[in-house]
């Protein structure tokens, strides 16, 4: 457990969405601040992708990443 305390999450927490090891770290060392940062990034990214004249496939790809994140972590992002 002492080594776990030395591991730091990356500044760009979006990496958590695609990296199963970082997802496990967030589960083992939960932090409201880290989860809030992931939630805020997701909200901004989904809003931007859905509202612009972007490729519909880009939104579907993003939603698949979010689905995988939820499936692996059992944490549902909360958007204000």
N, CA, C and O atoms as a Maestro MAE file, in Angstrom:
{
 s_m_m2io_version
 :::
 2.0.0
}

f_m_ct {
 s_m_title
 :::
 protein
 m_atom[320] {
  # First column is atom index #
  i_m_mmod_type
  r_m_x_coord
  r_m_y_coord
  r_m_z_coord
  i_m_residue_number
  s_m_chain_name
  s_m_pdb_residue_name
  s_m_pdb_atom_name
  i_m_atomic_number
  :::
  1 25 0.824 -1.187 0.000 1 A "UNK " " N  " 7
  2 3 0.000 0.000 0.000 1 A "UNK " " CA " 6
  3 2 0.871 1.255 0.000 1 A "UNK " " C  " 6
  4 15 0.445 2.297 -0.499 1 A "UNK " " O  " 8
  5 25 2.067 1.175 0.543 2 A "UNK " " N  " 7
  6 3 2.947 2.336 0.580 2 A "UNK " " CA " 6
  7 2 3.310 2.789 -0.826 2 A "UNK " " C  " 6
  8 15 3.406 3.988 -1.085 2 A "UNK " " O  " 8
  9 25 3.513 1.841 -1.738 3 A "UNK " " N  " 7
  10 3 3.843 2.195 -3.119 3 A "UNK " " CA " 6
  11 2 2.673 2.846 -3.822 3 A "UNK " " C  " 6
  12 15 2.873 3.692 -4.693 3 A "UNK " " O  " 8
  13 25 1.474 2.479 -3.471 4 A "UNK " " N  " 7
  14 3 0.286 3.060 -4.077 4 A "UNK " " CA " 6
  15 2 0.209 4.554 -3.775 4 A "UNK " " C  " 6
  16 15 -0.266 5.332 -4.602 4 A "UNK " " O  " 8
  17 25 0.666 4.949 -2.609 5 A "UNK " " N  " 7
  18 3 0.632 6.357 -2.239 5 A "UNK " " CA " 6
  19 2 1.567 7.196 -3.101 5 A "UNK " " C  " 6
  20 15 1.353 8.401 -3.234 5 A "UNK " " O  " 8
  21 25 2.597 6.594 -3.690 6 A "UNK " " N  " 7
  22 3 3.564 7.321 -4.505 6 A "UNK " " CA " 6
  23 2 3.074 7.536 -5.934 6 A "UNK " " C  " 6
  24 15 3.607 8.392 -6.640 6 A "UNK " " O  " 8
  25 25 2.090 6.792 -6.365 7 A "UNK " " N  " 7
  26 3 1.584 6.898 -7.727 7 A "UNK " " CA " 6
  27 2 0.687 8.125 -7.825 7 A "UNK " " C  " 6
  28 15 -0.208 8.325 -7.005 7 A "UNK " " O  " 8
  29 25 0.941 8.933 -8.832 8 A "UNK " " N  " 7
  30 3 0.146 10.138 -9.049 8 A "UNK " " CA " 6
  31 2 -0.651 10.003 -10.332 8 A "UNK " " C  " 6
  32 15 -0.176 9.431 -11.314 8 A "UNK " " O  " 8
  33 25 -1.846 10.524 -10.318 9 A "UNK " " N  " 7
  34 3 -2.650 10.558 -11.531 9 A "UNK " " CA " 6
  35 2 -2.079 11.604 -12.475 9 A "UNK " " C  " 6
  36 15 -1.495 12.588 -12.022 9 A "UNK " " O  " 8
  37 25 -2.237 11.411 -13.773 10 A "UNK " " N  " 7
  38 3 -1.714 12.393 -14.723 10 A "UNK " " CA " 6
  39 2 -2.492 13.700 -14.646 10 A "UNK " " C  " 6
  40 15 -3.636 13.733 -14.191 10 A "UNK " " O  " 8
  41 25 -1.852 14.773 -15.098 11 A "UNK " " N  " 7
  42 3 -2.526 16.072 -15.122 11 A "UNK " " CA " 6
  43 2 -3.732 16.037 -16.049 11 A "UNK " " C  " 6
  44 15 -4.766 16.637 -15.754 11 A "UNK " " O  " 8
  45 25 -3.601 15.340 -17.156 12 A "UNK " " N  " 7
  46 3 -4.698 15.205 -18.106 12 A "UNK " " CA " 6
  47 2 -5.500 13.959 -17.732 12 A "UNK " " C  " 6
  48 15 -5.213 12.864 -18.217 12 A "UNK " " O  " 8
  49 25 -6.493 14.124 -16.879 13 A "UNK " " N  " 7
  50 3 -7.245 12.973 -16.389 13 A "UNK " " CA " 6
  51 2 -8.092 12.299 -17.454 13 A "UNK " " C  " 6
  52 15 -8.673 11.243 -17.202 13 A "UNK " " O  " 8
  53 25 -8.170 12.886 -18.632 14 A "UNK " " N  " 7
  54 3 -8.885 12.226 -19.715 14 A "UNK " " CA " 6
  55 2 -8.224 10.878 -20.010 14 A "UNK " " C  " 6
  56 15 -8.879 9.971 -20.524 14 A "UNK " " O  " 8
  57 25 -6.956 10.738 -19.697 15 A "UNK " " N  " 7
  58 3 -6.255 9.474 -19.907 15 A "UNK " " CA " 6
  59 2 -6.913 8.341 -19.120 15 A "UNK " " C  " 6
  60 15 -6.807 7.172 -19.493 15 A "UNK " " O  " 8
  61 25 -7.590 8.695 -18.032 16 A "UNK " " N  " 7
  62 3 -8.262 7.691 -17.207 16 A "UNK " " CA " 6
  63 2 -9.337 6.959 -18.010 16 A "UNK " " C  " 6
  64 15 -9.595 5.779 -17.772 16 A "UNK " " O  " 8
  65 25 -9.955 7.648 -18.946 17 A "UNK " " N  " 7
  66 3 -11.038 7.042 -19.715 17 A "UNK " " CA " 6
  67 2 -10.568 5.882 -20.571 17 A "UNK " " C  " 6
  68 15 -11.338 4.961 -20.841 17 A "UNK " " O  " 8
  69 25 -9.320 5.912 -21.000 18 A "UNK " " N  " 7
  70 3 -8.835 4.887 -21.914 18 A "UNK " " CA " 6
  71 2 -7.832 3.925 -21.282 18 A "UNK " " C  " 6
  72 15 -7.433 2.953 -21.923 18 A "UNK " " O  " 8
  73 25 -7.426 4.169 -20.067 19 A "UNK " " N  " 7
  74 3 -6.382 3.355 -19.448 19 A "UNK " " CA " 6
  75 2 -6.941 2.574 -18.259 19 A "UNK " " C  " 6
  76 15 -7.237 3.157 -17.216 19 A "UNK " " O  " 8
  77 25 -7.085 1.254 -18.416 20 A "UNK " " N  " 7
  78 3 -7.642 0.441 -17.318 20 A "UNK " " CA " 6
  79 2 -6.827 0.518 -16.024 20 A "UNK " " C  " 6
  80 15 -7.398 0.421 -14.938 20 A "UNK " " O  " 8
  81 25 -5.514 0.691 -16.119 21 A "UNK " " N  " 7
  82 3 -4.704 0.785 -14.901 21 A "UNK " " CA " 6
  83 2 -5.003 2.070 -14.133 21 A "UNK " " C  " 6
  84 15 -5.084 2.062 -12.905 21 A "UNK " " O  " 8
  85 25 -5.165 3.165 -14.856 22 A "UNK " " N  " 7
  86 3 -5.529 4.419 -14.185 22 A "UNK " " CA " 6
  87 2 -6.932 4.341 -13.601 22 A "UNK " " C  " 6
  88 15 -7.205 4.924 -12.552 22 A "UNK " " O  " 8
  89 25 -7.816 3.627 -14.273 23 A "UNK " " N  " 7
  90 3 -9.170 3.446 -13.744 23 A "UNK " " CA " 6
  91 2 -9.118 2.686 -12.424 23 A "UNK " " C  " 6
  92 15 -9.821 3.031 -11.474 23 A "UNK " " O  " 8
  93 25 -8.288 1.659 -12.368 24 A "UNK " " N  " 7
  94 3 -8.160 0.894 -11.120 24 A "UNK " " CA " 6
  95 2 -7.552 1.756 -10.019 24 A "UNK " " C  " 6
  96 15 -7.950 1.661 -8.857 24 A "UNK " " O  " 8
  97 25 -6.589 2.595 -10.388 25 A "UNK " " N  " 7
  98 3 -5.997 3.488 -9.398 25 A "UNK " " CA " 6
  99 2 -7.047 4.426 -8.828 25 A "UNK " " C  " 6
  100 15 -7.071 4.667 -7.621 25 A "UNK " " O  " 8
  101 25 -7.908 4.953 -9.673 26 A "UNK " " N  " 7
  102 3 -8.965 5.845 -9.182 26 A "UNK " " CA " 6
  103 2 -9.922 5.106 -8.262 26 A "UNK " " C  " 6
  104 15 -10.463 5.694 -7.326 26 A "UNK " " O  " 8
  105 25 -10.134 3.819 -8.519 27 A "UNK " " N  " 7
  106 3 -11.010 3.037 -7.648 27 A "UNK " " CA " 6
  107 2 -10.337 2.740 -6.308 27 A "UNK " " C  " 6
  108 15 -10.987 2.738 -5.263 27 A "UNK " " O  " 8
  109 25 -9.029 2.489 -6.351 28 A "UNK " " N  " 7
  110 3 -8.310 2.163 -5.123 28 A "UNK " " CA " 6
  111 2 -8.034 3.390 -4.262 28 A "UNK " " C  " 6
  112 15 -7.959 3.305 -3.036 28 A "UNK " " O  " 8
  113 25 -7.884 4.532 -4.926 29 A "UNK " " N  " 7
  114 3 -7.607 5.782 -4.215 29 A "UNK " " CA " 6
  115 2 -8.584 6.850 -4.682 29 A "UNK " " C  " 6
  116 15 -8.203 7.791 -5.377 29 A "UNK " " O  " 8
  117 25 -9.854 6.697 -4.294 30 A "UNK " " N  " 7
  118 3 -10.870 7.640 -4.781 30 A "UNK " " CA " 6
  119 2 -10.612 9.061 -4.289 30 A "UNK " " C  " 6
  120 15 -10.117 9.296 -3.186 30 A "UNK " " O  " 8
  121 25 -10.974 9.990 -5.160 31 A "UNK " " N  " 7
  122 3 -10.801 11.398 -4.836 31 A "UNK " " CA " 6
  123 2 -11.941 12.166 -5.487 31 A "UNK " " C  " 6
  124 15 -12.185 12.036 -6.687 31 A "UNK " " O  " 8
  125 25 -12.628 12.956 -4.695 32 A "UNK " " N  " 7
  126 3 -13.715 13.770 -5.248 32 A "UNK " " CA " 6
  127 2 -13.184 14.746 -6.291 32 A "UNK " " C  " 6
  128 15 -13.844 15.011 -7.295 32 A "UNK " " O  " 8
  129 25 -11.993 15.276 -6.050 33 A "UNK " " N  " 7
  130 3 -11.400 16.225 -6.989 33 A "UNK " " CA " 6
  131 2 -11.107 15.553 -8.328 33 A "UNK " " C  " 6
  132 15 -11.415 16.113 -9.381 33 A "UNK " " O  " 8
  133 25 -10.525 14.376 -8.298 34 A "UNK " " N  " 7
  134 3 -10.211 13.664 -9.543 34 A "UNK " " CA " 6
  135 2 -11.479 13.299 -10.295 34 A "UNK " " C  " 6
  136 15 -11.555 13.478 -11.511 34 A "UNK " " O  " 8
  137 25 -12.469 12.792 -9.586 35 A "UNK " " N  " 7
  138 3 -13.719 12.421 -10.249 35 A "UNK " " CA " 6
  139 2 -14.406 13.649 -10.823 35 A "UNK " " C  " 6
  140 15 -14.982 13.593 -11.909 35 A "UNK " " O  " 8
  141 25 -14.347 14.746 -10.103 36 A "UNK " " N  " 7
  142 3 -14.942 15.986 -10.595 36 A "UNK " " CA " 6
  143 2 -14.242 16.460 -11.870 36 A "UNK " " C  " 6
  144 15 -14.901 16.940 -12.793 36 A "UNK " " O  " 8
  145 25 -12.926 16.332 -11.930 37 A "UNK " " N  " 7
  146 3 -12.191 16.722 -13.128 37 A "UNK " " CA " 6
  147 2 -12.571 15.859 -14.323 37 A "UNK " " C  " 6
  148 15 -12.734 16.370 -15.431 37 A "UNK " " O  " 8
  149 25 -12.713 14.556 -14.107 38 A "UNK " " N  " 7
  150 3 -13.140 13.657 -15.186 38 A "UNK " " CA " 6
  151 2 -14.557 14.027 -15.628 38 A "UNK " " C  " 6
  152 15 -14.834 14.103 -16.825 38 A "UNK " " O  " 8
  153 25 -15.441 14.253 -14.676 39 A "UNK " " N  " 7
  154 3 -16.829 14.623 -14.992 39 A "UNK " " CA " 6
  155 2 -16.890 15.907 -15.809 39 A "UNK " " C  " 6
  156 15 -17.618 15.989 -16.798 39 A "UNK " " O  " 8
  157 25 -16.123 16.910 -15.389 40 A "UNK " " N  " 7
  158 3 -16.125 18.190 -16.100 40 A "UNK " " CA " 6
  159 2 -15.600 18.045 -17.523 40 A "UNK " " C  " 6
  160 15 -16.150 18.628 -18.458 40 A "UNK " " O  " 8
  161 25 -14.537 17.267 -17.681 41 A "UNK " " N  " 7
  162 3 -13.997 17.056 -19.023 41 A "UNK " " CA " 6
  163 2 -15.026 16.345 -19.893 41 A "UNK " " C  " 6
  164 15 -15.248 16.735 -21.040 41 A "UNK " " O  " 8
  165 25 -15.648 15.312 -19.354 42 A "UNK " " N  " 7
  166 3 -16.654 14.566 -20.123 42 A "UNK " " CA " 6
  167 2 -17.813 15.458 -20.538 42 A "UNK " " C  " 6
  168 15 -18.262 15.413 -21.683 42 A "UNK " " O  " 8
  169 25 -18.289 16.260 -19.613 43 A "UNK " " N  " 7
  170 3 -19.412 17.145 -19.920 43 A "UNK " " CA " 6
  171 2 -19.047 18.104 -21.051 43 A "UNK " " C  " 6
  172 15 -19.817 18.289 -21.994 43 A "UNK " " O  " 8
  173 25 -17.877 18.705 -20.947 44 A "UNK " " N  " 7
  174 3 -17.447 19.657 -21.975 44 A "UNK " " CA " 6
  175 2 -17.257 18.963 -23.324 44 A "UNK " " C  " 6
  176 15 -17.677 19.484 -24.357 44 A "UNK " " O  " 8
  177 25 -16.641 17.823 -23.312 45 A "UNK " " N  " 7
  178 3 -16.351 17.117 -24.559 45 A "UNK " " CA " 6
  179 2 -17.627 16.617 -25.229 45 A "UNK " " C  " 6
  180 15 -17.780 16.745 -26.444 45 A "UNK " " O  " 8
  181 25 -18.533 16.054 -24.455 46 A "UNK " " N  " 7
  182 3 -19.793 15.560 -25.025 46 A "UNK " " CA " 6
  183 2 -20.611 16.728 -25.557 46 A "UNK " " C  " 6
  184 15 -21.177 16.638 -26.647 46 A "UNK " " O  " 8
  185 25 -20.683 17.818 -24.807 47 A "UNK " " N  " 7
  186 3 -21.440 18.990 -25.271 47 A "UNK " " CA " 6
  187 2 -20.868 19.541 -26.565 47 A "UNK " " C  " 6
  188 15 -21.609 19.856 -27.496 47 A "UNK " " O  " 8
  189 25 -19.553 19.655 -26.620 48 A "UNK " " N  " 7
  190 3 -18.900 20.188 -27.812 48 A "UNK " " CA " 6
  191 2 -19.107 19.268 -29.016 48 A "UNK " " C  " 6
  192 15 -19.417 19.733 -30.113 48 A "UNK " " O  " 8
  193 25 -18.937 17.983 -28.808 49 A "UNK " " N  " 7
  194 3 -19.073 17.025 -29.907 49 A "UNK " " CA " 6
  195 2 -20.511 16.940 -30.394 49 A "UNK " " C  " 6
  196 15 -20.752 16.799 -31.593 49 A "UNK " " O  " 8
  197 25 -21.463 17.023 -29.481 50 A "UNK " " N  " 7
  198 3 -22.873 16.887 -29.855 50 A "UNK " " CA " 6
  199 2 -23.434 18.164 -30.471 50 A "UNK " " C  " 6
  200 15 -24.351 18.094 -31.289 50 A "UNK " " O  " 8
  201 25 -22.908 19.326 -30.098 51 A "UNK " " N  " 7
  202 3 -23.511 20.572 -30.556 51 A "UNK " " CA " 6
  203 2 -22.912 21.105 -31.852 51 A "UNK " " C  " 6
  204 15 -23.572 21.856 -32.570 51 A "UNK " " O  " 8
  205 25 -21.701 20.738 -32.157 52 A "UNK " " N  " 7
  206 3 -21.069 21.235 -33.368 52 A "UNK " " CA " 6
  207 2 -21.491 20.396 -34.570 52 A "UNK " " C  " 6
  208 15 -22.141 19.359 -34.438 52 A "UNK " " O  " 8
  209 25 -21.105 20.874 -35.722 53 A "UNK " " N  " 7
  210 3 -21.356 20.117 -36.947 53 A "UNK " " CA " 6
  211 2 -20.256 19.076 -37.136 53 A "UNK " " C  " 6
  212 15 -19.621 18.993 -38.187 53 A "UNK " " O  " 8
  213 25 -20.055 18.298 -36.097 54 A "UNK " " N  " 7
  214 3 -18.997 17.297 -36.154 54 A "UNK " " CA " 6
  215 2 -19.535 15.990 -36.726 54 A "UNK " " C  " 6
  216 15 -20.740 15.788 -36.877 54 A "UNK " " O  " 8
  217 25 -18.625 15.151 -37.024 55 A "UNK " " N  " 7
  218 3 -18.936 13.842 -37.570 55 A "UNK " " CA " 6
  219 2 -19.733 13.044 -36.531 55 A "UNK " " C  " 6
  220 15 -19.298 12.922 -35.386 55 A "UNK " " O  " 8
  221 25 -20.886 12.503 -36.913 56 A "UNK " " N  " 7
  222 3 -21.666 11.705 -35.954 56 A "UNK " " CA " 6
  223 2 -20.873 10.524 -35.397 56 A "UNK " " C  " 6
  224 15 -21.122 10.078 -34.277 56 A "UNK " " O  " 8
  225 25 -19.925 10.023 -36.174 57 A "UNK " " N  " 7
  226 3 -19.097 8.918 -35.694 57 A "UNK " " CA " 6
  227 2 -18.222 9.341 -34.521 57 A "UNK " " C  " 6
  228 15 -17.917 8.528 -33.649 57 A "UNK " " O  " 8
  229 25 -17.816 10.616 -34.495 58 A "UNK " " N  " 7
  230 3 -16.990 11.108 -33.387 58 A "UNK " " CA " 6
  231 2 -17.763 11.048 -32.074 58 A "UNK " " C  " 6
  232 15 -17.209 10.671 -31.042 58 A "UNK " " O  " 8
  233 25 -19.037 11.419 -32.112 59 A "UNK " " N  " 7
  234 3 -19.858 11.343 -30.905 59 A "UNK " " CA " 6
  235 2 -20.056 9.897 -30.479 59 A "UNK " " C  " 6
  236 15 -19.986 9.582 -29.291 59 A "UNK " " O  " 8
  237 25 -20.300 9.027 -31.433 60 A "UNK " " N  " 7
  238 3 -20.481 7.605 -31.101 60 A "UNK " " CA " 6
  239 2 -19.203 7.018 -30.507 60 A "UNK " " C  " 6
  240 15 -19.263 6.231 -29.562 60 A "UNK " " O  " 8
  241 25 -18.051 7.393 -31.054 61 A "UNK " " N  " 7
  242 3 -16.779 6.914 -30.509 61 A "UNK " " CA " 6
  243 2 -16.589 7.382 -29.072 61 A "UNK " " C  " 6
  244 15 -16.164 6.612 -28.211 61 A "UNK " " O  " 8
  245 25 -16.907 8.648 -28.819 62 A "UNK " " N  " 7
  246 3 -16.785 9.192 -27.477 62 A "UNK " " CA " 6
  247 2 -17.726 8.476 -26.511 62 A "UNK " " C  " 6
  248 15 -17.339 8.151 -25.389 62 A "UNK " " O  " 8
  249 25 -18.940 8.236 -26.940 63 A "UNK " " N  " 7
  250 3 -19.907 7.550 -26.074 63 A "UNK " " CA " 6
  251 2 -19.484 6.112 -25.793 63 A "UNK " " C  " 6
  252 15 -19.759 5.589 -24.713 63 A "UNK " " O  " 8
  253 25 -18.826 5.473 -26.742 64 A "UNK " " N  " 7
  254 3 -18.310 4.120 -26.506 64 A "UNK " " CA " 6
  255 2 -17.215 4.129 -25.441 64 A "UNK " " C  " 6
  256 15 -17.152 3.236 -24.597 64 A "UNK " " O  " 8
  257 25 -16.354 5.144 -25.488 65 A "UNK " " N  " 7
  258 3 -15.299 5.266 -24.483 65 A "UNK " " CA " 6
  259 2 -15.924 5.475 -23.106 65 A "UNK " " C  " 6
  260 15 -15.488 4.870 -22.126 65 A "UNK " " O  " 8
  261 25 -16.940 6.326 -23.032 66 A "UNK " " N  " 7
  262 3 -17.623 6.577 -21.760 66 A "UNK " " CA " 6
  263 2 -18.300 5.299 -21.266 66 A "UNK " " C  " 6
  264 15 -18.254 4.986 -20.076 66 A "UNK " " O  " 8
  265 25 -18.922 4.572 -22.177 67 A "UNK " " N  " 7
  266 3 -19.575 3.317 -21.799 67 A "UNK " " CA " 6
  267 2 -18.551 2.325 -21.233 67 A "UNK " " C  " 6
  268 15 -18.808 1.686 -20.213 67 A "UNK " " O  " 8
  269 25 -17.412 2.199 -21.881 68 A "UNK " " N  " 7
  270 3 -16.374 1.294 -21.388 68 A "UNK " " CA " 6
  271 2 -15.872 1.732 -20.016 68 A "UNK " " C  " 6
  272 15 -15.637 0.901 -19.139 68 A "UNK " " O  " 8
  273 25 -15.708 3.048 -19.837 69 A "UNK " " N  " 7
  274 3 -15.257 3.581 -18.556 69 A "UNK " " CA " 6
  275 2 -16.251 3.216 -17.450 69 A "UNK " " C  " 6
  276 15 -15.853 2.770 -16.374 69 A "UNK " " O  " 8
  277 25 -17.525 3.406 -17.717 70 A "UNK " " N  " 7
  278 3 -18.557 3.092 -16.722 70 A "UNK " " CA " 6
  279 2 -18.593 1.597 -16.435 70 A "UNK " " C  " 6
  280 15 -18.731 1.179 -15.286 70 A "UNK " " O  " 8
  281 25 -18.469 0.809 -17.471 71 A "UNK " " N  " 7
  282 3 -18.509 -0.646 -17.303 71 A "UNK " " CA " 6
  283 2 -17.342 -1.129 -16.432 71 A "UNK " " C  " 6
  284 15 -17.527 -2.005 -15.586 71 A "UNK " " O  " 8
  285 25 -16.164 -0.576 -16.630 72 A "UNK " " N  " 7
  286 3 -14.991 -1.024 -15.884 72 A "UNK " " CA " 6
  287 2 -14.935 -0.472 -14.468 72 A "UNK " " C  " 6
  288 15 -14.526 -1.173 -13.543 72 A "UNK " " O  " 8
  289 25 -15.342 0.778 -14.294 73 A "UNK " " N  " 7
  290 3 -15.206 1.411 -12.977 73 A "UNK " " CA " 6
  291 2 -16.467 1.340 -12.130 73 A "UNK " " C  " 6
  292 15 -16.404 1.485 -10.909 73 A "UNK " " O  " 8
  293 25 -17.615 1.118 -12.767 74 A "UNK " " N  " 7
  294 3 -18.907 1.134 -12.082 74 A "UNK " " CA " 6
  295 2 -19.179 2.517 -11.470 74 A "UNK " " C  " 6
  296 15 -19.905 2.651 -10.485 74 A "UNK " " O  " 8
  297 25 -18.575 3.531 -12.083 75 A "UNK " " N  " 7
  298 3 -18.772 4.919 -11.648 75 A "UNK " " CA " 6
  299 2 -19.465 5.659 -12.775 75 A "UNK " " C  " 6
  300 15 -18.941 5.758 -13.885 75 A "UNK " " O  " 8
  301 25 -20.625 6.169 -12.485 76 A "UNK " " N  " 7
  302 3 -21.368 6.930 -13.493 76 A "UNK " " CA " 6
  303 2 -21.012 8.398 -13.326 76 A "UNK " " C  " 6
  304 15 -21.187 8.968 -12.249 76 A "UNK " " O  " 8
  305 25 -20.512 9.010 -14.394 77 A "UNK " " N  " 7
  306 3 -20.188 10.443 -14.296 77 A "UNK " " CA " 6
  307 2 -21.419 11.249 -13.909 77 A "UNK " " C  " 6
  308 15 -22.536 10.960 -14.337 77 A "UNK " " O  " 8
  309 25 -21.187 12.255 -13.096 78 A "UNK " " N  " 7
  310 3 -22.302 13.130 -12.705 78 A "UNK " " CA " 6
  311 2 -22.063 14.494 -13.308 78 A "UNK " " C  " 6
  312 15 -21.023 15.115 -13.088 78 A "UNK " " O  " 8
  313 25 -23.020 14.946 -14.060 79 A "UNK " " N  " 7
  314 3 -22.930 16.239 -14.699 79 A "UNK " " CA " 6
  315 2 -23.854 17.218 -13.976 79 A "UNK " " C  " 6
  316 15 -25.001 16.901 -13.663 79 A "UNK " " O  " 8
  317 25 -23.319 18.426 -13.716 80 A "UNK " " N  " 7
  318 3 -24.153 19.420 -13.016 80 A "UNK " " CA " 6
  319 2 -25.327 19.856 -13.842 80 A "UNK " " C  " 6
  320 15 -26.121 20.685 -13.396 80 A "UNK " " O  " 8
  :::
 }
 m_bond[319] {
  # First column is bond index #
  i_m_from
  i_m_to
  i_m_order
  :::
  1 1 2 1
  2 2 3 1
  3 3 4 2
  4 3 5 1
  5 5 6 1
  6 6 7 1
  7 7 8 2
  8 7 9 1
  9 9 10 1
  10 10 11 1
  11 11 12 2
  12 11 13 1
  13 13 14 1
  14 14 15 1
  15 15 16 2
  16 15 17 1
  17 17 18 1
  18 18 19 1
  19 19 20 2
  20 19 21 1
  21 21 22 1
  22 22 23 1
  23 23 24 2
  24 23 25 1
  25 25 26 1
  26 26 27 1
  27 27 28 2
  28 27 29 1
  29 29 30 1
  30 30 31 1
  31 31 32 2
  32 31 33 1
  33 33 34 1
  34 34 35 1
  35 35 36 2
  36 35 37 1
  37 37 38 1
  38 38 39 1
  39 39 40 2
  40 39 41 1
  41 41 42 1
  42 42 43 1
  43 43 44 2
  44 43 45 1
  45 45 46 1
  46 46 47 1
  47 47 48 2
  48 47 49 1
  49 49 50 1
  50 50 51 1
  51 51 52 2
  52 51 53 1
  53 53 54 1
  54 54 55 1
  55 55 56 2
  56 55 57 1
  57 57 58 1
  58 58 59 1
  59 59 60 2
  60 59 61 1
  61 61 62 1
  62 62 63 1
  63 63 64 2
  64 63 65 1
  65 65 66 1
  66 66 67 1
  67 67 68 2
  68 67 69 1
  69 69 70 1
  70 70 71 1
  71 71 72 2
  72 71 73 1
  73 73 74 1
  74 74 75 1
  75 75 76 2
  76 75 77 1
  77 77 78 1
  78 78 79 1
  79 79 80 2
  80 79 81 1
  81 81 82 1
  82 82 83 1
  83 83 84 2
  84 83 85 1
  85 85 86 1
  86 86 87 1
  87 87 88 2
  88 87 89 1
  89 89 90 1
  90 90 91 1
  91 91 92 2
  92 91 93 1
  93 93 94 1
  94 94 95 1
  95 95 96 2
  96 95 97 1
  97 97 98 1
  98 98 99 1
  99 99 100 2
  100 99 101 1
  101 101 102 1
  102 102 103 1
  103 103 104 2
  104 103 105 1
  105 105 106 1
  106 106 107 1
  107 107 108 2
  108 107 109 1
  109 109 110 1
  110 110 111 1
  111 111 112 2
  112 111 113 1
  113 113 114 1
  114 114 115 1
  115 115 116 2
  116 115 117 1
  117 117 118 1
  118 118 119 1
  119 119 120 2
  120 119 121 1
  121 121 122 1
  122 122 123 1
  123 123 124 2
  124 123 125 1
  125 125 126 1
  126 126 127 1
  127 127 128 2
  128 127 129 1
  129 129 130 1
  130 130 131 1
  131 131 132 2
  132 131 133 1
  133 133 134 1
  134 134 135 1
  135 135 136 2
  136 135 137 1
  137 137 138 1
  138 138 139 1
  139 139 140 2
  140 139 141 1
  141 141 142 1
  142 142 143 1
  143 143 144 2
  144 143 145 1
  145 145 146 1
  146 146 147 1
  147 147 148 2
  148 147 149 1
  149 149 150 1
  150 150 151 1
  151 151 152 2
  152 151 153 1
  153 153 154 1
  154 154 155 1
  155 155 156 2
  156 155 157 1
  157 157 158 1
  158 158 159 1
  159 159 160 2
  160 159 161 1
  161 161 162 1
  162 162 163 1
  163 163 164 2
  164 163 165 1
  165 165 166 1
  166 166 167 1
  167 167 168 2
  168 167 169 1
  169 169 170 1
  170 170 171 1
  171 171 172 2
  172 171 173 1
  173 173 174 1
  174 174 175 1
  175 175 176 2
  176 175 177 1
  177 177 178 1
  178 178 179 1
  179 179 180 2
  180 179 181 1
  181 181 182 1
  182 182 183 1
  183 183 184 2
  184 183 185 1
  185 185 186 1
  186 186 187 1
  187 187 188 2
  188 187 189 1
  189 189 190 1
  190 190 191 1
  191 191 192 2
  192 191 193 1
  193 193 194 1
  194 194 195 1
  195 195 196 2
  196 195 197 1
  197 197 198 1
  198 198 199 1
  199 199 200 2
  200 199 201 1
  201 201 202 1
  202 202 203 1
  203 203 204 2
  204 203 205 1
  205 205 206 1
  206 206 207 1
  207 207 208 2
  208 207 209 1
  209 209 210 1
  210 210 211 1
  211 211 212 2
  212 211 213 1
  213 213 214 1
  214 214 215 1
  215 215 216 2
  216 215 217 1
  217 217 218 1
  218 218 219 1
  219 219 220 2
  220 219 221 1
  221 221 222 1
  222 222 223 1
  223 223 224 2
  224 223 225 1
  225 225 226 1
  226 226 227 1
  227 227 228 2
  228 227 229 1
  229 229 230 1
  230 230 231 1
  231 231 232 2
  232 231 233 1
  233 233 234 1
  234 234 235 1
  235 235 236 2
  236 235 237 1
  237 237 238 1
  238 238 239 1
  239 239 240 2
  240 239 241 1
  241 241 242 1
  242 242 243 1
  243 243 244 2
  244 243 245 1
  245 245 246 1
  246 246 247 1
  247 247 248 2
  248 247 249 1
  249 249 250 1
  250 250 251 1
  251 251 252 2
  252 251 253 1
  253 253 254 1
  254 254 255 1
  255 255 256 2
  256 255 257 1
  257 257 258 1
  258 258 259 1
  259 259 260 2
  260 259 261 1
  261 261 262 1
  262 262 263 1
  263 263 264 2
  264 263 265 1
  265 265 266 1
  266 266 267 1
  267 267 268 2
  268 267 269 1
  269 269 270 1
  270 270 271 1
  271 271 272 2
  272 271 273 1
  273 273 274 1
  274 274 275 1
  275 275 276 2
  276 275 277 1
  277 277 278 1
  278 278 279 1
  279 279 280 2
  280 279 281 1
  281 281 282 1
  282 282 283 1
  283 283 284 2
  284 283 285 1
  285 285 286 1
  286 286 287 1
  287 287 288 2
  288 287 289 1
  289 289 290 1
  290 290 291 1
  291 291 292 2
  292 291 293 1
  293 293 294 1
  294 294 295 1
  295 295 296 2
  296 295 297 1
  297 297 298 1
  298 298 299 1
  299 299 300 2
  300 299 301 1
  301 301 302 1
  302 302 303 1
  303 303 304 2
  304 303 305 1
  305 305 306 1
  306 306 307 1
  307 307 308 2
  308 307 309 1
  309 309 310 1
  310 310 311 1
  311 311 312 2
  312 311 313 1
  313 313 314 1
  314 314 315 1
  315 315 316 2
  316 315 317 1
  317 317 318 1
  318 318 319 1
  319 319 320 2
  :::
 }
}
